[in-house]
């Protein structure tokens, strides 16, 4: 993602913008690289049930769907988004430290929910600053965003190594270190001044009444893709616990998580070539179909190599879908509605993922790894919505559906 052709003005940009924003984006990815795979492992060390783990992971997702847009509005009105980054980082670090004093369900639920609320705007606001650099000074989005994925891989590998040495007790210290990095990230974040358009997370609150976003093809596409994204909920919540019970070491778990992210990175590097060869609807349908198959295969008794290959399918079940829906929004939605489109995409994904995570606590408790069949059903529902979106798109623009729109 770069600025339009011919727009090559970089004068006036904050010094070392690319390096600074890459470091800023890497900080929350270090947190996520520890929290996503290993926070459920820490919860299990507290003798919490699968149902309780599902509740603790799901409730913050519900909360941040609503707190992130509010924070986005405040950040846009302040005039300097990095100020909101600082508040988000400091408050998140405070909740991370407070978790050291907890050990039972209700206090952990309260503090982790509060952490989800105050941490929710950090990544979207960083993305907004990054996109300001793309629009104003023609910086390469991919080169800046890539470092976040690499930071996630590094954090996951370090987390796996530490888990092998210290078990779940390493999770809170590692997360606290990650939040310290987010504070430092807020300090070095480029100051870009008053935003020229709203942040994606704030624009959902002000979506215009007459909008392309309300058209059937766009709605079915966004809902379908969000459902497929949410089908990853049980993987995020219980895969590390399941793999450790199978006898995989902490390093093995880190490698498996890193495999998915690395496959995602490789796909994004090849995205331009793939976009030229295949239409967007076909890529969304293929990615959604692979998600259905991925969760059907997951409960099968496989070796480490089998799960490694299965994790590499993340390039299809997330990356190809995410890239396709973003490109489709660019084609279908007017520029002045871009932020609202991103906000709606964020909203649907957040709500469906929270519901799927909540359900996964029950299902994994009742059926264990066979609960992934429910994730396959959710992905199938998403696939059906994507297909419906393509049908509606064909009725609106039959002359161009073969090219993706």
Buried (B, 14 or more C-beta within 10 A) or exposed (E): BBBEEEEEEEEEBBEEBBEBBBBBBBBBBBBBBBBBBBBBBBBBEBEBBBBBBBBBBBBBBBBBBBBBBBBBBBBBEBEBBBBBBBBBBBBBBBBBBBBEEBEEBEEBBBBBBBBBBBBBBBBBBBBBBBBBBBBBBBBBBBEBBBBBBBBBBBBBBBBBBBBBEEBBEBBBBBBBBBBBBBBBBBEBBBEBEEBEBBBBBBBBBEBEEEBBBEBBBBBBBBBBBBBBBBBBBBBBBBBBBBBBEBEBBBBBBBBBBBBBBBBBBEBBEEBEEEBEEBBBBEBBBBBBBBBBBBBBBBBEEBEBEEBBBBBBBBBBBBBBBBBBBBBBBBEBBEEEBBBBBBBBBBBBBBBBBBBBBBBBBBBBBEEBBEBBBBBBBBBBBBBBBBBBBBBBBBEBBEEEBEEBB
